C-alpha cells in the first residue's frame, strides 16, 4: 500500500485488514471442517436450524410480500403469534435485511453470509477503536481486531447464535461512544450508535453497555482529569446511553413485555466452572458448551500477559488494564455479578454469554502493551511463563484434547518469533536513527512521565532507560530521534499511527488535542532548525534532512549503508508480520474448525434447505387456502419452525417468547413440546384440526437427516377435511363459569371436547401388562399412571401391551406424554400406524393416532419402550368420526359467513341474530382487543385459551385488533427521547452560532503524540 495513501487512513486500513483476516480464517475453518457451504456437513445446529434460519426465511417472505401476517402478527406459527417481539429478538439487526438479495431456497447461505459479515465488522470496529485509544502500527491494530472478532466466544457460541454477534459489533462502537463523551464530541452520533446497538439486539447490547461503562471508568481514571471534568464526561456518557436506549424503547419494551408473557421454561441456577476449565478456554482448539470461550489468540494473550511487566508503559496503564481484566474474569465466576451481566436472570443454555466483554478487554490490554513498543525479552519471558502456568493448570481439564498441544506450541512459537523479529526491526531502526544524529529530547508519549503534564506515567522519566545498554535503551533513543524526524505515522510499508498528524481521524474531524488524553500528547521537540513535530515526516527508510540542507534533496545522497539498513528493517518487519498473521490465522481456523465439528456431537443438527423442504413447500402452496382454512405443514417436522420455512399456518412454533397461553393450551389438548415448553409441535388430530380450522394437512416421511428416524422415503401427501371457519359462534357460558386455560382438566380428550362443544370421544378403561404378562407398578409422584420399563434384552420375545375396549371402527389415539418408544395396534382392519414417542426432562410426546379399532372393539397396543416411562390413566381415546362430522356441520352453520385477516386485524361477518360467544381460532395472547359491530373495543375475552367476543344478538360483525404489549409505552419513551435530542441539538446549534459571532482566543495546544514503527 502506498505510504501517501495510507498516511491519511490508518484506521481504515486497519479495519479493512481486520475484516479480511476475519473472513479468511472463518471461511478457511469451515472448509477444513467440511461444513456448509464448503462441505457436506450441516452447520444448522440447535437454535441456528430451529430458530434463526426459519425466522430469516419468514423475514424474506415479509420483505417480498409473501408472508401470512405482518409486523404485528405472524399467522404462520403457533396459530397466530406476536411477531414484533420476535423481530426485536431475532431480526432487528440491520444485517438481517440482506436476506432480501438472496434466493428463497438459499436462505441458509444468506444467514451464513450475514454471520460472516457481522464477525468481520466486529473486527473492523475493534481495530478502529484500538487506533483511537493509542497510536501504533496499523497492521497490528488490524491483527488484534481480527483476534477479537475470532475470539472463542464468537467461534464457539455466537457463530450459531448470530443475533449475539450484534453485541460483538456493538462493544467497540460503544467504547468509541465513551471516547467521544470523554472529549465532548459527536453527541448526536453517539446517541444514534447506542440506539442502533440496542435495536440490533438489546440482550447483548446490555452486556456491551456494561462493558463499555467499565472501559470508560478506567479511561477516566487514567486521563488524570480534574474531578469536575471527569464527572462531566461521565454525565455526558450517561445521558448519551439514556437517550440512545430511549430511542430504541419502542422495540425494547415490546421484547421486554413479550418475555413477561412467555412460557417460563426452566428456572436454572448458576454454577461456576472449575478453574482448570476456565483457563483451558484461553487455549486454542478447546471446546465446552457450558464454559466461557476466552480464546483470543496466543499473540494477543501473550501481549496481555506481558503488560504488567512492560516497563515502557506507564505504571497506571499497566495496573489499570491488568486489574480490570482480572476483575471482569472474576465476575464471570461469582453469582451476583453473573446475574448482573445477564440482566438478573440465569439464562437457559450457555451461562457465560458475557464472555465477549472479557475477550475485548484482553485485546485492548494487548494493544496497550504493543503500542508502547514490543516488550523486552524479560517481559516476554514472564508472559510466556504465565502462559505455561495456564497450560499446566488447564491440562487437568477434560476440555483440552491431545491435538490442542501442538497447536498451542506452534502458535506460541509463531507469536514469540514474530514479536522478537519486530523488536529486532525496531532495534535496526533505532540504530539508523541514532546514526542520523538523534536528539536526546524526551520521547513523546513513551509513558514514563517525560512529557510535561503527564499524569499517567512514572516520575522517573526516560533518562534511565535511554542510558541502559541493549534494546530497551535503544528503543527509547529511537523514539526520541523520531520525534525530531516527525515521522510518527510513517513506516516503511506506509503504516501509521491512529493519532499522527495528517493521519488521525481526530485531525480529520477538526479536533485539536483535547482534555482527557494527557497521556497521549507528546511534547513538541524541535531540531536544530526549529522544526517541530508538526512538520512533514521524512519518507520511511530515509534520514531527516541535516541542518542547513534542503529537505527536498536531502535523501538523494544517502549512503548505501543507510539504504541497506532500511531494506533490512523492512525485511525484518515484513517477516514479523507474515509470521504473526500466519500464526493467528492458523490457530483461529483450527479453533473454529474444532468447535464446528464438536458441536455436531453435542447439539442437535438439522439439514439445510433441500429436496425435502422443496417438496413440502410445493405441497403446502397447492393446498393453501388461508384464511378460509389453515394448511398445516405436518407432524413429521424438519425443524422447530417448519411453517416459516415451507409455508402454511400450523401450531408449530419455537421462540424464546412462545406465549404461555399457547403452550399451556396445546399441552392441555395433548400436544407435545421440546425446549421445556417453548418449542410447541404440530398436533395431528382430527378434533383439534376442526377446532383450529386446519382444512389441509401435509404428511411427510420422517426426516432422513436424523439418524434415529426409521428409513422411509415415501412421498409427501396432503389430506383434507371439512372444517369450520376461522370464526365460529358458541353458546354463551354461565357468568361465573371458568373459561380460561385453568379450566382444562387432566384428560386431553375431554379438553378437546370443551373447545369443540360436543362429546366425540370414548375414553375406555385400560389394562397395562409387562412383557411377561404381569401388572406393572404404579408411577410415583403426581403423574397418575403405570410404569413401563424398557426390556432388558434387545430381542425380547414379548413386549408390554395396553388393552382397551373401543367402539367398532372408531379412530384410536394414544396419549402418553412421558413415554419414550413406539406403539402400534396389533389387530386393526387397516394398515396400522406406528406412533413414535419421545420424552425426557426437556420434552413431552404428543398424542398420536394409531389406526382404526376392529369390529370387535377390542384394542391391543403393543409398546416398545426405549427407557422407563409412564402410561397415564385415560391414555387411549376412541374418536367417533360420525359425531365429529355432525359437530363440524353445526359450527359451520352458525359460524362466520366471511373472514378477512390482515396483519393484526381479524374481521368476521356473522349471521344475523347471532348470540352467545364468537370464538376466533387463535390463542388469546396479550394484546388483543375486540368489538362487536361499531362498539368500543375492549380487551378480548378468553374461551379456553382462544379469543372470544360476547354477542347480544344485535351484532352482525366482530373486529379484533392486536397491539403488542409495551408498544405504546415504548413509543412514548422513544418520542420523549427524540424530542429531548432535538432540543439539545437546537441549543447546541444556537450556542455554536453565538460562538462563531464572538470567537474567543484559545491557547495553543500541544501536538499529538507521534510514533515511529518499523512497519
HELIX and SHEET records of a PDB file:
HELIX    1   1 UNK A    3  UNK A    6  1                                   4    
HELIX    2   2 UNK A   10  UNK A   32  1                                  23    
HELIX    3   3 UNK A   46  UNK A   47  1                                   2    
HELIX    4   4 UNK A   48  UNK A   52  3                                   5    
HELIX    5   5 UNK A   53  UNK A   63  1                                  11    
HELIX    6   6 UNK A   84  UNK A   86  1                                   3    
HELIX    7   7 UNK A   87  UNK A   91  3                                   5    
HELIX    8   8 UNK A   94  UNK A  101  5                                   8    
HELIX    9   9 UNK A  104  UNK A  106  5                                   3    
HELIX   10  10 UNK A  107  UNK A  133  1                                  27    
HELIX   11  11 UNK A  138  UNK A  149  1                                  12    
HELIX   12  12 UNK A  152  UNK A  152  1                                   1    
HELIX   13  13 UNK A  153  UNK A  157  3                                   5    
HELIX   14  14 UNK A  158  UNK A  160  5                                   3    
HELIX   15  15 UNK A  162  UNK A  164  5                                   3    
HELIX   16  16 UNK A  165  UNK A  183  1                                  19    
HELIX   17  17 UNK A  187  UNK A  200  1                                  14    
HELIX   18  18 UNK A  202  UNK A  223  1                                  22    
HELIX   19  19 UNK A  227  UNK A  247  1                                  21    
HELIX   20  20 UNK A  249  UNK A  260  1                                  12    
HELIX   21  21 UNK A  275  UNK A  280  1                                   6    
HELIX   22  22 UNK A  298  UNK A  306  1                                   9    
HELIX   23  23 UNK A  307  UNK A  309  5                                   3    
HELIX   24  24 UNK A  315  UNK A  331  1                                  17    
HELIX   25  25 UNK A  335  UNK A  341  1                                   7    
HELIX   26  26 UNK A  355  UNK A  371  1                                  17    
HELIX   27  27 UNK A  377  UNK A  394  1                                  18    
HELIX   28  28 UNK A  402  UNK A  435  1                                  34    
HELIX   29  29 UNK A  463  UNK A  467  1                                   5    
HELIX   30  30 UNK A  471  UNK A  485  1                                  15    
HELIX   31  31 UNK A  505  UNK A  508  1                                   4    
HELIX   32  32 UNK A  518  UNK A  520  5                                   3    
HELIX   33  33 UNK A  551  UNK A  557  5                                   7    
HELIX   34  34 UNK A  560  UNK A  602  1                                  43    
HELIX   35  35 UNK A  611  UNK A  623  1                                  13    
HELIX   36  36 UNK A  642  UNK A  646  1                                   5    
HELIX   37  37 UNK A  660  UNK A  668  1                                   9    
HELIX   38  38 UNK A  675  UNK A  677  5                                   3    
HELIX   39  39 UNK A  686  UNK A  691  1                                   6    
HELIX   40  40 UNK A  741  UNK A  743  5                                   3    
HELIX   41  41 UNK A  748  UNK A  756  1                                   9    
HELIX   42  42 UNK A  881  UNK A  894  1                                  14    
HELIX   43  43 UNK A  967  UNK A  997  1                                  31    
SHEET    1   A 2 UNK A  73  UNK A  74  0                                        
SHEET    2   A 2 UNK A  81  UNK A  82 -1                                        
SHEET    1   B 3 UNK A 630  UNK A 632  0                                        
SHEET    2   B 3 UNK A 694  UNK A 699  1                                        
SHEET    3   B 3 UNK A 717  UNK A 720 -1                                        
SHEET    1   C 3 UNK A 653  UNK A 654  0                                        
SHEET    2   C 3 UNK A 679  UNK A 680 -1                                        
SHEET    3   C 3 UNK A 673  UNK A 674 -1                                        
SHEET    1   D 4 UNK A 727  UNK A 730  0                                        
SHEET    2   D 4 UNK A 915  UNK A 923 -1                                        
SHEET    3   D 4 UNK A 946  UNK A 952 -1                                        
SHEET    4   D 4 UNK A 941  UNK A 943 -1                                        
SHEET    1   E 4 UNK A 761  UNK A 762  0                                        
SHEET    2   E 4 UNK A 876  UNK A 879 -1                                        
SHEET    3   E 4 UNK A 811  UNK A 814 -1                                        
SHEET    4   E 4 UNK A 848  UNK A 852 -1                                        
SHEET    1   F 5 UNK A 767  UNK A 769  0                                        
SHEET    2   F 5 UNK A 801  UNK A 805 -1                                        
SHEET    3   F 5 UNK A 858  UNK A 865 -1                                        
SHEET    4   F 5 UNK A 821  UNK A 825 -1                                        
SHEET    5   F 5 UNK A 834  UNK A 837 -1                                        
SHEET    1   G 2 UNK A 785  UNK A 788  0                                        
SHEET    2   G 2 UNK A 869  UNK A 872 -1                                        
SHEET    1   H 5 UNK A 898  UNK A 902  0                                        
SHEET    2   H 5 UNK A 905  UNK A 909 -1                                        
SHEET    3   H 5 UNK A 957  UNK A 962 -1                                        
SHEET    4   H 5 UNK A 928  UNK A 932 -1                                        
SHEET    5   H 5 UNK A 938  UNK A 939 -1                                        
END                                                                             
